[in-house]
Each structure stands twice: as C-alpha cells, then as structure tokens.
Amino acid sequence: MLTRLTLLAPLLIVFVNGQCTTGRTDHFRCSIWVATGFCNQTFYSDAQKQQYCGTACALCPTTTCGAVYRGTTVTVQNVQAAADAVVAIPAGTGPLTRVFLLPTCSMALFTDAAGTTAAVGSPVGPGTGTFITLTGATTTAVSMRCTCGGAGK
C-alpha cells in the first residue's frame, strides 16, 4: 500500500498545482525556464504554462475573483470588493478575448457602463481557475461584475 501511495503522491501534487488557486506556487525551476522563453513558446499549451509557471507567465492573475483580457494582456483585474460593484473595462484596441475566473466565481459582462444591459452570453462561469474564451457580444463588453460563490448578476 505504501508503494502505491508513493507513486500517486506526485500525480496529486501536479493536479492541485495545475490550476490558479490561492496559495499556488510556480515550479522551483520556473525562473530559469522563463529566462529562456518558456512563456512565449507555442509548443506548450496555456494549461502547461499555467501548471509550471502560472504566476511568472502572467497566466495566474493576482485577483480574488477574475480578470478580463484583450489578447494576452490583462485589461482589468477585479478584486472582489462589493458584491454588486460594476467595474469599467478600459477601452482598447481589439476585442476582449478571454476571462480568467477563480473556482466558484462568475463574471457578468455588460454592454453599458452602468451594468444594466447584459451582453448576450453573459454571465460567464463559474470558473475553474482557468481561462474561458469569449465569443459574440461578450467580446465588446464595456463593464463587468465579478462575484464568487454564485452566479454573476
């Protein structure tokens, strides 16, 4: 039995560290890999980069709820303050491409600054600590609300 547990333990650790969760850490060799271009390699999937160097490759944003991206650039990170806080998404070049949501968090995307008109396809989530690709009207949202423990309003 001890032999089986010894063989399974490394697999469990990789699985837990594979997502962006509170308290996760990058692989101890990550700084070396980043210096040699690991984050920009197309050979590795975002999930693999997230698993080993999620923080260093900016694939695990510092947030308590979620983040909105244009391409690979964070447009807005939402630190969940008030449950009903609507946050403006700054204007930029190109459409919104994806959101990152922590587990149990959802994001409502709106086509107006006041957060009264939901974009078709909103809310997004709940998250799993990974990226969710945006499509349709959600790519042109101008404001958002991020909530955890339930659906975005």
DSSP file (Angstrom, degrees, kcal/mol; ACC not computed):
  #  RESIDUE AA STRUCTURE BP1 BP2  ACC     N-H-->O    O-->H-N    N-H-->O    O-->H-N    TCO  KAPPA ALPHA  PHI   PSI    X-CA   Y-CA   Z-CA
    1    1 A M     >        0   0    0      0, 0.0     4,-2.1     0, 0.0     5,-0.2   0.000 360.0 360.0 360.0 -41.3    0.0    0.0    0.0
    2    2 A L  H  >  +     0   0    0      1,-0.2     4,-2.3     2,-0.2     5,-0.2   0.868 360.0  54.5 -62.3 -36.7    2.8    2.4    0.9
    3    3 A T  H  > S+     0   0    0      2,-0.2     4,-1.8     1,-0.2    -1,-0.2   0.914 108.0  48.7 -63.8 -43.0    4.4    1.8   -2.6
    4    4 A R  H  > S+     0   0    0      1,-0.2     4,-1.9     2,-0.2    -2,-0.2   0.914 111.7  49.1 -63.3 -43.0    1.1    2.8   -4.3
    5    5 A L  H  X S+     0   0    0     -4,-2.1     4,-2.1     1,-0.2    -1,-0.2   0.891 108.8  53.5 -63.9 -40.0    0.7    5.9   -2.2
    6    6 A T  H  < S+     0   0    0     -4,-2.3    -1,-0.2     1,-0.2    -2,-0.2   0.880 111.1  46.3 -63.0 -38.0    4.3    6.9   -3.0
    7    7 A L  H  < S+     0   0    0     -4,-1.8     4,-0.5     1,-0.2    -1,-0.2   0.836 115.8  44.9 -73.6 -33.3    3.7    6.6   -6.7
    8    8 A L  H  X S+     0   0    0     -4,-1.9     4,-1.9     1,-0.2     3,-0.4   0.768  94.4  77.1 -83.4 -26.8    0.4    8.5   -6.7
    9    9 A A  H  X S+     0   0    0     -4,-2.1     4,-1.9     1,-0.2     5,-0.2   0.893  93.2  49.8 -55.3 -47.2    1.5   11.4   -4.4
   10   10 A P  H  > S+     0   0    0      0, 0.0     4,-2.0     0, 0.0    -1,-0.2   0.870 109.5  53.2 -62.2 -33.5    3.5   13.3   -7.2
   11   11 A L  H  > S+     0   0    0     -4,-0.5     4,-2.0    -3,-0.4    -2,-0.2   0.893 108.0  49.9 -66.5 -39.1    0.5   13.0   -9.5
   12   12 A L  H  X S+     0   0    0     -4,-1.9     4,-2.2     2,-0.2    -1,-0.2   0.883 109.3  51.6 -66.8 -38.5   -1.8   14.5   -6.9
   13   13 A I  H  X S+     0   0    0     -4,-1.9     4,-2.4    -5,-0.2    -2,-0.2   0.920 109.7  49.0 -65.5 -43.9    0.5   17.4   -6.3
   14   14 A V  H  X S+     0   0    0     -4,-2.0     4,-0.9     1,-0.2    -1,-0.2   0.909 110.9  51.1 -61.8 -42.4    0.8   18.2  -10.1
   15   15 A F  H >< S+     0   0    0     -4,-2.0     3,-0.5     1,-0.2     4,-0.3   0.922 112.1  45.4 -62.8 -45.2   -3.0   18.1  -10.4
   16   16 A V  H >< S+     0   0    0     -4,-2.2     3,-0.9     1,-0.2    -1,-0.2   0.910 115.8  45.7 -66.1 -42.8   -3.6   20.5   -7.5
   17   17 A N  H 3< S+     0   0    0     -4,-2.4    -1,-0.2     1,-0.2    -2,-0.2   0.570  93.2  83.5 -77.2  -8.0   -0.9   23.0   -8.6
   18   18 A G  T << S+     0   0    0     -4,-0.9     2,-0.3    -3,-0.5    -1,-0.2   0.654  86.5  59.7 -71.8 -15.8   -2.1   22.8  -12.3
   19   19 A Q  S <  S-     0   0    0     -3,-0.9     2,-1.1    -4,-0.3   111,-0.1  -0.727  94.2-104.5-109.9 161.3   -4.8   25.4  -11.6
   20   20 A C        +     0   0    0    109,-1.6     2,-0.3    -2,-0.3    -2,-0.1  -0.754  59.7 152.0 -84.5 104.2   -4.5   29.0  -10.5
   21   21 A T    >   -     0   0    0     -2,-1.1     3,-2.0    -4,-0.1     2,-0.1  -0.897  54.2 -79.1-130.0 160.4   -5.7   28.8   -6.9
   22   22 A T  T 3  S+     0   0    0     -2,-0.3    42,-0.0     1,-0.3    -1,-0.0  -0.371 117.3  18.2 -58.7 131.2   -4.9   30.8   -3.8
   23   23 A G  T 3  S+     0   0    0      1,-0.3    -1,-0.3    -2,-0.1     2,-0.0   0.440  88.0 143.0  87.8   0.0   -1.6   29.8   -2.4
   24   24 A R    <   -     0   0    0     -3,-2.0     2,-0.3    -8,-0.0    -1,-0.3  -0.370  33.5-155.3 -70.9 154.9   -0.2   28.1   -5.5
   25   25 A T        -     0   0    0     -2,-0.0    29,-0.1    30,-0.0     3,-0.1  -0.950  16.7-110.4-129.9 151.8    3.4   28.5   -6.3
   26   26 A D        -     0   0    0     -2,-0.3    27,-0.2     1,-0.1    26,-0.1  -0.364  50.0 -83.4 -72.5 159.1    5.4   28.3   -9.5
   27   27 A H    >   -     0   0    0     25,-3.2     3,-2.0     1,-0.1     4,-0.3  -0.317  40.7-116.1 -59.1 145.5    7.8   25.3  -10.1
   28   28 A F  T 3  S+     0   0    0      1,-0.3     3,-0.3     2,-0.1     4,-0.1   0.716 115.9  49.1 -63.3 -19.9   11.2   25.9   -8.5
   29   29 A R  T >> S+     0   0    0      1,-0.2     4,-1.9     2,-0.1     3,-0.8   0.358  80.6 104.3 -96.3   4.5   12.9   25.9  -11.9
   30   30 A C  H <> S+     0   0    0     -3,-2.0     4,-3.1     1,-0.3     5,-0.3   0.873  71.8  58.3 -56.3 -43.4   10.4   28.4  -13.4
   31   31 A S  H 3> S+     0   0    0     -4,-0.3     4,-1.6    -3,-0.3    -1,-0.3   0.860 108.3  47.6 -59.3 -34.9   12.7   31.4  -13.3
   32   32 A I  H <> S+     0   0    0     -3,-0.8     4,-1.0     2,-0.2    -1,-0.2   0.927 113.3  47.2 -69.6 -45.3   15.2   29.6  -15.5
   33   33 A W  H ><>S+     0   0    0     -4,-1.9     5,-2.4     1,-0.2     3,-0.6   0.901 111.1  51.1 -64.5 -41.7   12.6   28.5  -18.0
   34   34 A V  H ><5S+     0   0    0     -4,-3.1     3,-1.9     1,-0.2    -1,-0.2   0.907 105.5  56.3 -62.3 -41.6   11.1   32.0  -18.2
   35   35 A A  H 3<5S+     0   0    0     -4,-1.6    -1,-0.2    -5,-0.3    -2,-0.2   0.761 107.5  49.7 -62.2 -25.2   14.5   33.4  -18.9
   36   36 A T  T <<5S-     0   0    0     -4,-1.0    -1,-0.3    -3,-0.6    -2,-0.2   0.246 128.7 -93.4-100.5  13.0   14.9   31.1  -21.9
   37   37 A G  T X>5S+     0   0    0     -3,-1.9     3,-1.2    -4,-0.0     4,-0.7   0.624  73.6 145.1  95.2  13.8   11.4   32.0  -23.3
   38   38 A F  G >4<S+     0   0    0     -5,-2.4     3,-1.1     1,-0.3     6,-0.2   0.872  71.2  56.2 -52.0 -43.3    9.1   29.3  -21.9
   39   39 A C  G 34 S+     0   0    0      1,-0.3    -1,-0.3    -5,-0.2    -5,-0.1   0.769 110.0  45.4 -65.1 -25.7    6.2   31.7  -21.6
   40   40 A N  G <4 S+     0   0    0     -3,-1.2    -1,-0.3    -6,-0.1     2,-0.2   0.451  84.0 115.6 -98.2  -2.0    6.3   32.6  -25.3
   41   41 A Q    <<  -     0   0    0     -3,-1.1     3,-0.3    -4,-0.7    -4,-0.0  -0.500  50.1-160.6 -71.0 131.9    6.7   29.0  -26.7
   42   42 A T  S    S+     0   0    0     -2,-0.2    -1,-0.2     1,-0.2     4,-0.1   0.614  84.2  76.1 -85.3 -13.0    3.8   27.9  -28.8
   43   43 A F  S    S+     0   0    0      2,-0.1     2,-0.3    -3,-0.0    -1,-0.2   0.846  90.3  63.7 -64.0 -34.2    4.8   24.2  -28.3
   44   44 A Y  S    S-     0   0    0     -3,-0.3     2,-0.1    -6,-0.2     0, 0.0  -0.742  86.1-126.7 -95.0 139.5    3.4   24.3  -24.7
   45   45 A S     >  -     0   0    0     -2,-0.3     4,-2.4     1,-0.1     5,-0.2  -0.350  26.0-110.2 -74.7 161.8   -0.3   24.9  -24.0
   46   46 A D  H  > S+     0   0    0      1,-0.2     4,-3.0     2,-0.2     5,-0.2   0.873 120.9  57.7 -58.6 -36.3   -1.5   27.6  -21.7
   47   47 A A  H  > S+     0   0    0      2,-0.2     4,-2.0     1,-0.2    -1,-0.2   0.900 107.6  45.8 -62.8 -40.3   -2.5   24.9  -19.3
   48   48 A Q  H  > S+     0   0    0      2,-0.2     4,-1.9     1,-0.2     5,-0.3   0.921 114.4  47.4 -68.5 -43.1    1.0   23.5  -19.2
   49   49 A K  H  X S+     0   0    0     -4,-2.4     4,-3.0     1,-0.2    -2,-0.2   0.905 112.8  50.3 -62.9 -40.1    2.5   27.0  -18.8
   50   50 A Q  H  X S+     0   0    0     -4,-3.0     4,-1.1    -5,-0.2    -1,-0.2   0.884 107.9  54.0 -64.0 -39.3   -0.1   27.7  -16.0
   51   51 A Q  H  < S+     0   0    0     -4,-2.0    -1,-0.2    -5,-0.2    -2,-0.2   0.901 123.6  23.1 -63.2 -42.4    0.8   24.5  -14.3
   52   52 A Y  H  < S+     0   0    0     -4,-1.9   -25,-3.2   -26,-0.1   -22,-0.2   0.824 143.2  10.3 -98.2 -35.1    4.5   25.2  -14.1
   53   53 A C  H  X S+     0   0    0     -4,-3.0     4,-2.8    -5,-0.3     6,-0.3  -0.186  73.0 144.3-140.2  43.0    4.9   29.0  -14.3
   54   54 A G  T  <>S+     0   0    0     -4,-1.1     5,-2.8     1,-0.2     6,-1.6   0.861  78.9  39.2 -56.6 -41.9    1.4   30.4  -14.0
   55   55 A T  T >45S+     0   0    0      4,-0.2     3,-1.5     3,-0.2    -1,-0.2   0.942 117.7  47.1 -74.8 -48.4    2.4   33.5  -12.0
   56   56 A A  T 345S+     0   0    0      1,-0.3    -2,-0.2     2,-0.1    -1,-0.2   0.824 114.3  47.6 -64.3 -32.6    5.7   34.2  -13.9
   57   57 A C  T 3<5S-     0   0    0     -4,-2.8    -1,-0.3    -8,-0.2    -2,-0.2   0.339 113.8-117.9 -89.7   6.9    4.0   33.8  -17.3
   58   58 A A  T < 5S+     0   0    0     -3,-1.5    -3,-0.2    -5,-0.2    -4,-0.1   0.827  82.3 121.4  59.8  34.5    1.0   36.0  -16.2
   59   59 A L      < +     0   0    0     -5,-2.8    -4,-0.2    -6,-0.3    -5,-0.1   0.450  68.5  53.3-102.2  -4.9   -1.4   33.2  -16.6
   60   60 A C  S    S-     0   0    0     -6,-1.6    -1,-0.2    -7,-0.1    -2,-0.1  -0.773  86.1-155.1-126.6  84.5   -2.5   33.3  -13.0
   61   61 A P        -     0   0    0      0, 0.0     2,-1.2     0, 0.0    -6,-0.0  -0.192  24.6-108.3 -62.4 152.7   -3.5   36.9  -12.4
   62   62 A T  S    S+     0   0    0     -7,-0.1     2,-0.3     2,-0.0     4,-0.1  -0.708  72.1 124.0 -81.2  99.5   -3.5   38.3   -8.9
   63   63 A T        -     0   0    0     -2,-1.2    16,-0.2     2,-0.1     4,-0.1  -0.977  61.6-143.1-152.8 158.9   -7.2   38.5   -8.2
   64   64 A T  S    S+     0   0    0     14,-0.6    15,-0.1    -2,-0.3    -2,-0.0   0.282 101.8   5.4-106.7   7.9   -9.8   37.4   -5.7
   65   65 A C  S    S-     0   0    0     13,-0.6    37,-2.7     1,-0.2     2,-0.3   0.289 114.0 -41.5-147.5 -73.1  -12.4   36.9   -8.5
   66   66 A G  E     -AB  78 101A   0     12,-1.0    12,-2.8    35,-0.2     2,-0.3  -0.967  34.5-135.2-162.2 174.4  -11.4   37.3  -12.1
   67   67 A A  E     -AB  77 100A   0     33,-2.1    33,-2.5    -2,-0.3     2,-0.4  -0.987  13.8-139.7-141.8 148.4   -9.6   39.2  -14.9
   68   68 A V  E     -AB  76  99A   0      8,-2.8     7,-3.5    -2,-0.3     8,-1.4  -0.904  22.4-159.8-110.7 137.8  -10.6   40.3  -18.4
   69   69 A Y  E     -AB  74  98A   0     29,-2.7    28,-2.6    -2,-0.4    29,-1.0  -0.900  22.7-159.9-121.5 145.8   -8.1   40.1  -21.3
   70   70 A R  E >  S-A   73   0A   0      3,-2.2     3,-2.1    -2,-0.3     2,-0.3  -0.991  85.1 -40.9-110.6 114.1   -7.6   41.6  -24.7
   71   71 A G  T 3  S-     0   0    0     -2,-0.5    26,-0.1    24,-0.4    27,-0.1  -0.529 124.0 -30.0  63.8-125.0   -5.3   39.1  -26.4
   72   72 A T  T 3  S+     0   0    0     -2,-0.3     2,-0.4    -3,-0.1    -1,-0.3   0.260 117.6 100.9-106.2  10.2   -2.8   38.1  -23.8
   73   73 A T  E <  S-A   70   0A   0     -3,-2.1    -3,-2.2     1,-0.0     2,-0.4  -0.826  76.3-121.1-101.3 131.9   -2.9   41.4  -21.9
   74   74 A V  E     -A   69   0A   0     -2,-0.4    -5,-0.3    -5,-0.2     3,-0.1  -0.562  27.4-177.9 -68.2 124.0   -4.9   41.9  -18.7
   75   75 A T  E     -     0   0A   0     -7,-3.5     2,-0.3    -2,-0.4    -6,-0.2   0.854  69.8  -4.0 -90.1 -44.1   -7.3   44.7  -19.3
   76   76 A V  E     -A   68   0A   0     -8,-1.4    -8,-2.8    13,-0.1     2,-0.5  -0.970  57.9-156.7-151.1 136.0   -8.9   44.7  -15.8
   77   77 A Q  E     -A   67   0A   0     -2,-0.3     2,-0.7   -10,-0.2   -10,-0.2  -0.951  18.1-146.7-109.5 132.9   -8.4   42.6  -12.7
   78   78 A N  E     -A   66   0A   0    -12,-2.8   -12,-1.0    -2,-0.5     2,-0.8  -0.878   9.5-164.7-106.9 114.4  -11.2   42.6  -10.3
   79   79 A V        -     0   0    0     -2,-0.7     2,-0.5   -16,-0.2   -16,-0.0  -0.873  38.9-116.1 -90.5 112.8  -10.5   42.3   -6.7
   80   80 A Q        +     0   0    0     -2,-0.8     3,-0.1     1,-0.2    67,-0.1  -0.300  55.1 153.2 -59.4 105.9  -14.0   41.5   -5.4
   81   81 A A        +     0   0    0     -2,-0.5     2,-0.4     1,-0.4    -1,-0.2   0.853  63.2  13.2 -97.6 -78.2  -14.9   44.4   -3.2
   82   82 A A  S >  S-     0   0    0      1,-0.1     3,-1.8    65,-0.0    -1,-0.4  -0.821  74.4-124.8-103.2 144.1  -18.6   44.8   -3.1
   83   83 A A  T 3  S+     0   0    0     -2,-0.4    -1,-0.1     1,-0.3    -3,-0.0   0.797 110.9  37.3 -58.2 -31.0  -20.9   42.1   -4.3
   84   84 A D  T 3  S+     0   0    0      2,-0.1     2,-0.3    61,-0.0    -1,-0.3   0.145  82.7 136.3-109.8  20.3  -22.7   44.4   -6.7
   85   85 A A    <   -     0   0    0     -3,-1.8     2,-0.5    61,-0.2    61,-0.4  -0.535  41.6-152.5 -72.5 125.9  -19.8   46.6   -7.8
   86   86 A V        -     0   0    0     -2,-0.3     2,-0.4    59,-0.1    59,-0.2  -0.874  11.5-158.6 -97.4 129.8  -19.7   47.3  -11.6
   87   87 A V  E     -D  144   0B   0     57,-3.4    57,-2.5    -2,-0.5     2,-0.1  -0.920  15.0-123.2-113.9 132.3  -16.2   47.8  -12.9
   88   88 A A  E     -D  143   0B   0     -2,-0.4    55,-0.3    55,-0.2    25,-0.0  -0.448  15.3-138.9 -70.5 143.3  -15.5   49.7  -16.2
   89   89 A I        -     0   0    0     53,-2.8   -13,-0.1    -2,-0.1     3,-0.1  -0.931  29.4-120.5-100.9 114.6  -13.5   47.8  -18.8
   90   90 A P        -     0   0    0      0, 0.0    53,-0.0     0, 0.0   -14,-0.0  -0.203  29.1-104.1 -57.8 142.8  -11.0   50.4  -20.3
   91   91 A A        +     0   0    0     51,-0.0     2,-0.3     1,-0.0    51,-0.0  -0.335  54.2 159.1 -63.1 148.7  -11.3   51.0  -24.0
   92   92 A G        -     0   0    0      2,-0.2     2,-0.5    -3,-0.1     4,-0.1  -0.931  44.8 -73.6-158.8 179.9   -8.5   49.3  -26.0
   93   93 A T  S    S+     0   0    0     -2,-0.3    -2,-0.0   -23,-0.1     0, 0.0  -0.761  94.6   3.3 -89.0 124.3   -7.5   48.1  -29.4
   94   94 A G  S    S-     0   0    0     -2,-0.5    -2,-0.2     2,-0.0     3,-0.1  -0.060  95.3 -55.8  90.3 167.2   -9.3   44.9  -30.5
   95   95 A P        -     0   0    0      0, 0.0   -24,-0.4     0, 0.0     2,-0.2  -0.298  56.7 -94.6 -77.9 162.2  -12.0   42.8  -28.9
   96   96 A L        -     0   0    0     43,-2.8   -26,-0.3   -26,-0.2     3,-0.1  -0.570  41.3-173.6 -68.4 141.0  -11.9   41.2  -25.4
   97   97 A T        -     0   0    0    -28,-2.6    37,-2.5     1,-0.4     2,-0.3   0.760  49.9 -10.5-112.8 -33.7  -10.7   37.6  -25.9
   98   98 A R  E     -BC  69 133A   0    -29,-1.0   -29,-2.7    35,-0.3    -1,-0.4  -0.989  48.7-138.3-161.9 163.3  -10.9   35.8  -22.6
   99   99 A V  E     -BC  68 132A   0     33,-2.3    33,-2.8    -2,-0.3     2,-0.5  -0.945  12.0-144.4-126.6 153.0  -11.6   35.9  -18.9
  100  100 A F  E     -BC  67 131A   0    -33,-2.5   -33,-2.1    -2,-0.3     2,-0.4  -0.977  21.9-176.1-114.2 129.7   -9.9   34.2  -16.1
  101  101 A L  E     -BC  66 130A   0     29,-1.3    28,-2.2    -2,-0.5    29,-0.6  -0.991  22.2-130.1-130.5 133.9  -12.1   33.2  -13.2
  102  102 A L    >   -     0   0    0    -37,-2.7     3,-2.1    -2,-0.4    25,-0.6  -0.363  54.5 -70.4 -69.1 159.2  -11.1   31.6   -9.9
  103  103 A P  B 3  S+h  127   0C   0      0, 0.0    25,-0.2     0, 0.0    -1,-0.2  -0.252 121.9  12.9 -54.4 138.7  -13.1   28.5   -8.9
  104  104 A T  T 3  S+     0   0    0     23,-1.3    45,-2.1     1,-0.2    46,-0.8   0.371 102.1 119.0  72.7   1.9  -16.8   29.3   -7.9
  105  105 A C  E <   -E  148   0B   0     -3,-2.1    22,-3.0    43,-0.3     2,-0.3  -0.725  41.7-170.4 -97.9 147.6  -16.5   32.8   -9.4
  106  106 A S  E     -E  147   0B   0     41,-3.0    41,-2.5    -2,-0.3     2,-0.4  -0.924   9.8-146.2-130.6 156.9  -18.7   34.1  -12.2
  107  107 A M  E     -EF 146 124B   0     17,-2.7    17,-3.4    -2,-0.3     2,-0.5  -0.988   1.0-154.6-130.2 126.8  -18.5   37.3  -14.3
  108  108 A A  E     -E  145   0B   0     37,-2.9    37,-2.1    -2,-0.4     2,-0.4  -0.860  14.9-157.0 -95.1 131.2  -21.3   39.3  -15.8
  109  109 A L  E     -E  144   0B   0     -2,-0.5    10,-2.9    35,-0.2     2,-0.3  -0.910   8.8-160.9-111.7 138.0  -20.3   41.3  -18.8
  110  110 A F  E     -EG 143 118B   0     33,-2.9    32,-2.6    -2,-0.4    33,-1.3  -0.872  25.8-146.8-123.5 150.6  -22.4   44.4  -19.8
  111  111 A T  S    S+     0   0    0      6,-2.6     2,-0.3    -2,-0.3     7,-0.1   0.411  87.7  57.2 -92.4   0.1  -22.8   46.4  -23.0
  112  112 A D  S >  S-     0   0    0      5,-0.5     3,-1.0    31,-0.1    30,-0.1  -0.937  84.4-122.7-129.5 155.8  -23.3   49.6  -21.0
  113  113 A A  T 3  S+     0   0    0     -2,-0.3    31,-0.1     1,-0.2    -1,-0.1   0.786 108.3  59.4 -66.8 -28.9  -21.1   51.4  -18.4
  114  114 A A  T 3  S-     0   0    0     29,-0.1    -1,-0.2     1,-0.0   -28,-0.1   0.660 107.0-122.9 -76.8 -15.3  -23.9   51.3  -15.7
  115  115 A G  S <  S+     0   0    0     -3,-1.0    -2,-0.1     2,-0.1     3,-0.1   0.859  77.7 117.0  77.3  36.2  -24.1   47.5  -15.8
  116  116 A T        +     0   0    0      1,-0.2     2,-0.6     2,-0.0    -3,-0.1   0.638  61.6  60.8-107.6 -19.3  -27.8   47.3  -16.6
  117  117 A T  S    S-     0   0    0     -5,-0.1    -6,-2.6     0, 0.0    -5,-0.5  -0.903  76.9-145.7-115.7 106.4  -27.7   45.6  -20.0
  118  118 A A  B     -G  110   0B   0     -2,-0.6    -8,-0.3    -8,-0.2     2,-0.2  -0.433  19.1-118.2 -70.1 138.5  -26.1   42.1  -20.0
  119  119 A A    >   -     0   0    0    -10,-2.9     3,-2.0    -2,-0.1   -10,-0.2  -0.518  41.0 -94.2 -70.7 142.9  -24.1   41.1  -23.1
  120  120 A V  T 3  S+     0   0    0      1,-0.3    18,-0.5    -2,-0.2    17,-0.2  -0.414 117.6  33.1 -58.9 128.5  -25.6   38.1  -24.9
  121  121 A G  T 3  S+     0   0    0      1,-0.4    -1,-0.3    -2,-0.1    -2,-0.1   0.401  97.9 159.6 100.5   0.3  -23.7   35.1  -23.5
  122  122 A S    <   +     0   0    0     -3,-2.0    -1,-0.4   -13,-0.1   -14,-0.1  -0.815  36.2  53.7-104.2 146.2  -23.3   36.6  -20.0
  123  123 A P  S    S-     0   0    0      0, 0.0     2,-0.4     0, 0.0   -15,-0.3   0.476  72.4-156.9 -80.4 162.5  -22.7   35.7  -17.2
  124  124 A V  B     -F  107   0B   0    -17,-3.4   -17,-2.7    -2,-0.1     3,-0.2  -0.866  36.9 -28.0-105.3 137.4  -19.6   33.7  -17.8
  125  125 A G        -     0   0    0     -2,-0.4   -19,-0.2     1,-0.3     2,-0.2  -0.717  29.1-125.7 120.5-171.4  -18.6   30.9  -15.4
  126  126 A P        -     0   0    0      0, 0.0    -1,-0.3     0, 0.0   -20,-0.2   0.434  62.2-133.0 -72.1 154.6  -18.4   29.6  -12.9
  127  127 A G  B     -h  103   0C   0    -22,-3.0   -23,-1.3   -25,-0.6   -25,-0.1  -0.224  21.9-163.7 -77.2 166.1  -14.7   29.5  -13.1
  128  128 A T        -     0   0    0    -27,-0.5   -26,-0.2     2,-0.3     3,-0.1   0.152  63.7 -86.3-130.5  14.1  -12.3   26.6  -12.6
  129  129 A G  S    S+     0   0    0    -28,-2.2  -109,-1.6     1,-0.4     2,-0.2   0.725 103.5  94.6  82.2  22.3   -9.1   28.6  -12.2
  130  130 A T  E    S-C  101   0A   0    -29,-0.6   -29,-1.3  -111,-0.1    -1,-0.4  -0.779  81.6 -80.5-134.5 178.2   -8.6   28.5  -16.0
  131  131 A F  E     -C  100   0A   0     -2,-0.2     2,-0.5   -31,-0.2   -31,-0.2  -0.572  30.4-157.1 -85.4 147.1   -9.3   30.7  -19.0
  132  132 A I  E     -C   99   0A   0    -33,-2.8   -33,-2.3    -2,-0.2     2,-0.2  -0.994  19.4-129.5-122.7 124.2  -12.7   31.0  -20.7
  133  133 A T  E     -C   98   0A   0     -2,-0.5     2,-0.3   -35,-0.2   -35,-0.3  -0.532  20.4-137.1 -75.1 134.7  -12.7   32.2  -24.3
  134  134 A L        +     0   0    0    -37,-2.5     2,-0.3    -2,-0.2   -13,-0.0  -0.682  24.9 178.1 -91.8 146.5  -15.2   35.0  -25.0
  135  135 A T    >   -     0   0    0     -2,-0.3     3,-1.4   -14,-0.1     4,-0.2  -0.929  43.7  -3.9-139.3 164.0  -17.4   35.0  -28.1
  136  136 A G  G >  S-     0   0    0     -2,-0.3     3,-1.7     1,-0.2     4,-0.2  -0.183 125.1  -4.2  59.3-139.2  -20.1   37.2  -29.7
  137  137 A A  G >  S+     0   0    0      1,-0.3     3,-1.6   -17,-0.2    -1,-0.2   0.708 122.5  72.6 -64.5 -22.1  -21.3   40.2  -27.8
  138  138 A T  G X  S+     0   0    0     -3,-1.4     3,-1.0   -18,-0.5    -1,-0.3   0.760  87.1  65.5 -66.2 -21.0  -19.2   39.4  -24.7
  139  139 A T  G <  S+     0   0    0     -3,-1.7   -43,-2.8     1,-0.2    -1,-0.3   0.605 103.6  45.8 -76.2 -10.0  -16.1   40.5  -26.7
  140  140 A T  G <  S+     0   0    0     -3,-1.6    -1,-0.2    -4,-0.2    -2,-0.2   0.180  80.4 140.1-115.9  15.8  -17.4   44.1  -26.8
  141  141 A A    <   -     0   0    0     -3,-1.0   -30,-0.2     1,-0.1     3,-0.1  -0.235  34.7-166.4 -60.6 148.1  -18.4   44.5  -23.2
  142  142 A V        +     0   0    0    -32,-2.6   -53,-2.8     1,-0.2     2,-0.3   0.476  69.9  22.2-114.7  -8.5  -17.7   47.9  -21.6
  143  143 A S  E     -DE  88 110B   0    -33,-1.3   -33,-2.9   -55,-0.3     2,-0.3  -0.978  63.2-167.5-152.4 164.4  -18.2   46.9  -17.9
  144  144 A M  E     -DE  87 109B   0    -57,-2.5   -57,-3.4    -2,-0.3     2,-0.4  -0.973  13.6-151.9-150.5 161.4  -18.3   43.8  -15.7
  145  145 A R  E     - E   0 108B   0    -37,-2.1   -37,-2.9    -2,-0.3     2,-0.5  -0.988  14.6-160.6-137.0 128.2  -19.2   42.5  -12.3
  146  146 A C  E     + E   0 107B   0    -61,-0.4     2,-0.3    -2,-0.4   -39,-0.2  -0.937  13.5 174.0-114.0 129.3  -17.4   39.6  -10.7
  147  147 A T  E     - E   0 106B   0    -41,-2.5   -41,-3.0    -2,-0.5     2,-0.4  -0.966  15.9-148.5-132.8 149.7  -18.9   37.5   -7.9
  148  148 A C  E    S+ E   0 105B   0     -2,-0.3   -43,-0.3   -43,-0.3   -44,-0.1  -0.909  75.4  30.6-120.7 147.9  -17.8   34.4   -6.1
  149  149 A G  S    S+     0   0    0    -45,-2.1     2,-0.3    -2,-0.4   -44,-0.2   0.494 122.5  23.0  87.9   4.3  -19.8   31.6   -4.6
  150  150 A G  S    S-     0   0    0    -46,-0.8   -44,-0.3    -3,-0.2    -1,-0.2  -0.958  99.8 -52.5-175.8-174.9  -22.7   32.1   -7.1
  151  151 A A        -     0   0    0     -2,-0.3     2,-0.1     1,-0.1    -3,-0.1  -0.448  56.5-103.2 -79.1 150.0  -23.6   33.4  -10.5
  152  152 A G              0   0    0    -28,-0.2   -45,-0.1    -2,-0.1    -1,-0.1  -0.451 360.0 360.0 -66.5 145.2  -22.8   36.9  -11.7
  153  153 A K              0   0    0    -47,-0.1    -1,-0.1    -2,-0.1   -35,-0.1   0.445 360.0 360.0 -90.6 360.0  -25.8   39.2  -11.6
